[in-house]
Amino acid sequence: MALPMNFTVLMTDIAPAMGAVGVFTSSILGFGPLPAVLNCRKTKHLGEMNVDPFPILFGNALGWIIYSCVTTPPGVLIFAANVSNVLLGMFFLLTGYNLTPSDSVRLKLEILSLFFLSLWMGLGFLCAMIDDNDLRVNILGVACNILVLILFASPLSTMAKVVTTKSSASINRPFAVVQVINCALWVVYGVFAVKDKYVWIPNVIGFTLGVMQISLILLFPKGRPTPEDVEEHLLTESRDE
């Protein structure tokens, strides 16, 4: 079913502006862990913080930076949306590496960091040797989308917990809303401004997951906290003091 011509023209006109706003909302999501990370640096203790996502955040943002360099025209907004996330991801990663008391966690961070650096150096060099720009875009686009899908595993586990406990206390409400807005902006930008499936497909998935989280918030209000939620709250308060 074709979209009405007036609607298509309107969305094409406003899509670049939505991409510009998407740079801002992407940065908001990237800055999400910063207060908790700064608190850990202050107390010199990680507490219950899970550092596993940090190398993936770094590797994902770095991949999109490289991808933005091979698109035609160059993906200036994609680049801008991921610059802060590369720097923040490295900051979070180094903080976790420095503060974790576990040698196994430190080894895991080392392996993941070296893997992502090797991955993007290797793919970057490979793409530099390829004359076909469409092939370069496809190679890097597929790699970036695979990493995005890995990142999406975290919201899925959170939603499973909500359904099991019948409480949405574990969902960060403001960031669920920002995720929906951010993904919607990038879907419009990817479809109408740059017509890039590697931009809009992962954001359709992210938008869907965000809507699912908001639906769970409406279906399962915070209600009575579980013992795990109480323990987590007490740990958070003790770290904030």
N, C-alpha and C positions, 0 to 999 in steps of 0.2 A: 504494500500500500504506500503510494507516494505521498510525501508531505506537501501541504499547500504551498504554492509558489511564494506567497507573501511571507509565510512563516519561515521558509528556507532563506529568503533574502534577509529577513530581520535577524535570524540567528547568525548568518554569515557576517552581517555587519557588526554585531555585538560580540561575536566569539573572541576576537583578539583582546577585547577589554576584559572578558571573563578569564582569559588566560593570565592577564596581568594581576587580577584579583587572586587567581589561583596561586600565584607566587607567594602572596601574603599568607593565604590559608595553609599552604604547604609548610611555610616557616613556623606557623603557630604549632602545627603538629610536631615538627622537628624539635621545637623548644619544650615540648611537653615534659620530658623526663628531667629537664634542667634543674628545677628547684630541689627535687629529691637527690640528684647527683651532687649539687652544691652542698646540701646538708650532710651527705656522706663524707665529702671532703672536709667539712668543718669538724665532724665528729671522728673522722678517720676510721669509720666503721661502715661496712656495706649494709649491715642488718639483714633484712629480708629481700633486698633488691636483687632481681634476676639480671645478670649481666650478659646472658646468652644472646639477646637480641642486638646488642650494640655492634658487634662486628658485621651483622647482617645489615643493619641500618647504614653503616659506613659503606659496605660493599655495594648495596643497592643504589645509594646516592651517587657513588663514584661511577657506577655503570651508566646511569642516566646522563652524567656529565659527558662521558665519552660518546654516548649515543647522540647527544645534542650536536656534536661536532660533525656528524656525517649526514644529518638530515639536510634536505634541500627545500627551502632555504634553511640556513643554520637555525637550530632550535634555541633561540636566545632566551625565551621564557622558560623552557625546560632546563636550560643551564642555570638561570637565575633561581629557579625553584629548588635546586639541589645543592648549590654552593654552600649555603649555611648548614645543610644537613650533612655534607661531607665533613665540615669542620666540627660540628657538634658530635657526629658519630665518632670521630677520632678522639674528641675530648672525653666522651662517655667511656669509650673503650680503654683509654689510658687510665682513667680514674678507676675503672673496675679492675684493671690489671694490677694497678699499684696497691689497691686496698684489699683485694681478696686474700684471705689467709690460706686458701686451698691451692696446692700445687697443681692439682688436676684441672681446676678451673683456669688457672694461669696458662697451662699447657693448651687447653682448648681454645683460649683466646689467641694464643700464638699461632696455632694451626689454622684457625679460621681467617685471621688477618693475613697470613702469608698466602692462603688459598685465594682470597679475593684479590689481593694485589697481583698474584701470578696470573689469575684468570683474566683480569682486565689488561695487564701488560701483554699477555699472549694474544688475546682477541684483538687488542689495539694494533699490535704488530701485524697480525694476519690480515686485518682489514686494510692496513696501509699498503699491503702487497697486492690487493685486489683492485682491479680497474673498474669493475661493475659496481656502481654506487648502490644500486638496488639490493645487490647481494650483501654489501656491507651493512646496509640498514636492517636487512632481515636477520643477519647473524647477531648483531648487537641487540636488536629489538627482542628477539626470542630469548636471549640470555637475560636481559633486564626483566622481562615478563616472568621468567622462571623464578627469579629472586623475589619479585613481588608476591608471587603465589606462596613462597616460603614465609614471607612476612605475614600473610593472611592467616597462617595457621594459629597465631596467637589469639585473634578475635574468636575463632571457631572454638578453641578450648574454653575461653571465657563464657561463651554462650552456652556451651554444654554444662558448665557449672551452674549457670543461672537456672536452666531448666531442671537440673537435679535438685537444687536447693530451694526452688520456687522463690528466689530473692535476687533482685538485680543490683544488690549492693556492690558487687564486684565490677560493675560497668561504670566507667568514667563518663558521666552524662555530657558535660560540656564538650569533651573531645569526640564523643559519638556524633554530636550535632555538627561539629566542625568537620569531621570526616565526611559526612553526607554532603555538606556544602562544597567542600574541597573537591570531592570526586565528581560532583555534578558540574562544577566549573570546568574541570579538565576533560570531561566527556564532551561538553559543548565545544571546547577549544579543539579537541582532537578530531571531532566529526566535521565541524563546519569551518574551522580556521586552517588547520594543516592537513586534514583528511588523513590522519595517521592512525592505523589500527593498533599500533603498539602503544599509543598514548591512551586511546579511549577504551580499549578492551579491559585492561587491568582496572581502570577507574570505574567501569560498569560493575565489575566484581566488588570493588571497594565500596561503591555506592550501595549495592545490594546488601552487603554485610552491615553497613552502617544503618540502613533502614531496619534490618533484622534486629540489631541491637536496640534501636529506639522502640521497636515493637515489643521487645522483651521488657524494656523499662515500663511500658504502659501495661503490659499483661501481668508482670510480677513486680509490683512496687517494692521498695527496699524491705518493708515489713520488719519482722523480728530478725535481728542479725544472728547468723550462725556462730558457733564457738570460734570457728576459724576467723570470721570477720572481727569478732571482739578482740581476739589475740592480735590480729594485724593492726587494729586501731590502737591498742595499747602500745604496741611496738612503735607505731608511727609517732604517737604522742611523746613517748620517752625519747625518741630521737630528736624531736623538735624542741625539747626543753633545753 
